[in-house]
Amino acid sequence: MSDEPQGDGFIIWGVDENAYGPVELPTLIDWVQDDRVTAESWVFSQKDHRWLPAGKVPELQIIFGKRKRGGSTNAPVAPGSLHTGSLRRVKILAGLSEDQLNRFGEFMEVVAVRQWSEVVRSGDAGDAMYLILEGELRVRITIGDKERILTTLGAGEFFGEIALFDNEPRSADVIANLDSKLLRVSAEAFERLIDNAPELAAPILQAIGKTLAARIRADNKRMKDDAAFRRASAVPVPAAGG
């Protein structure tokens, strides 16, 4: 996040790790009101030449203050006053149109999760996938009495997607590190989505597939690097003067 162009606009760092803009202040305010930019989103002010969380940008503080007091007037597309801008925080939904996002809202539910709550338990039947709108969660397995963290997930990511394809037991626990807001898509709801709106289900499945492929490649590389490290560690070091 450097070498930004000069001017009086703003650049937004998206959950997909791409920069958007520069945009003028009225556009940025529209994005805040549409939930495309949250208080935690990073925004670069060309005038001040610095990155700040959107909630700390002086020009936006009054907007976020009103929202905390219930000043948002956007129409919800799903229970919990969820807006299409909120859905775009999730990477696999970022490419969908406004109409597609509204339609997708019919097949999911919003779940508020308190810090330290267990969202998924290892061994339970898988019946839904979850998309993360806000917060942070950890995926863990327990070996003996010790917790091993497999990964940490944040806004824009998802988990439990295998449940859309089978009802096998969950392979790990998922615990909320922070208060979080999730979108729950049950396997039953996704089957209805495929039946009733296949043109919407197709790009979502494609996006899930691409993400899973990237995860598999990353895991394969990590295993290859670990194996190379173990082989290197097994090579005996010559004794001094030997």
C-alpha positions, 0 to 999 in steps of 0.5 A, a space after each residue: 500500500 504505497 506509491 499512491 497517486 496524488 489528489 484529493 480523492 480516497 483509495 479503498 483497500 478491499 477484502 479481496 486485497 485490491 485497491 479501489 479508487 481514487 473516488 471522491 468523498 460523495 462516492 465514498 460516503 455512498 459506499 459506507 452507507 451501502 456497507 461496502 466500506 466498514 469502519 475497519 476498512 483501510 482508506 488512503 487519503 490522497 490529501 493527507 497522504 496516509 492510510 487510516 481505518 475508515 472509522 478514523 477518517 475525519 470526513 467519515 466520522 460523523 457518518 459512522 457516528 450516525 450509524 452507531 446510533 441507528 442512523 442508517 436507512 438502507 433497505 435490508 435484503 436479508 434478516 438482520 438489516 443486511 445490505 448488498 454492500 455487506 455481501 460484497 465483503 465476502 470474496 466469493 460474492 464480490 463479482 455478483 450483480 446487485 440483483 444476484 446479491 438480493 436473490 442470494 439473500 433469500 437463501 441464507 440467514 444472518 448469525 451473530 456469534 459472541 466471542 469464544 462461542 463454538 460455531 462448528 464442533 468436530 464430529 458433528 454432522 455438517 449441514 451448512 457453510 458459513 461466510 464471514 461478514 465481520 469478526 475473526 474465527 479460528 479453526 482448530 483440532 485438539 490432540 490430547 489436551 492441546 489445541 492446534 490452530 490450523 488457520 485463522 479466518 477473517 472478514 471475507 472468508 468462508 468455512 464449512 463448504 464441504 457440508 454443501 456436498 456431503 453430510 459427513 462429520 465435521 473434521 475440526 472445531 471453529 471458534 469465534 476469537 471476536 464477536 462476529 457476524 456470519 452468513 449461514 447457508 444450509 445444505 438444504 437452502 443451497 440445493 434450493 438455490 441450485 434448483 431455483 436459480 442455477 444461474 446464480 449457483 454456478 458462479 458461487 460454486 465456481 468461486 468456491 472451487 477456485 478458493 479450494 484449489 488455491 488452498 490445496 496448492 498452498 497446502 501442497 507447497 507447505 508439505 513439500 517445503 516441510 519435507 525438504 526441510 526434514 531432508 535437509 535437517 537429516 543430512 549429517 554435518 561433517 565434524 570439524 577437521 574431518 
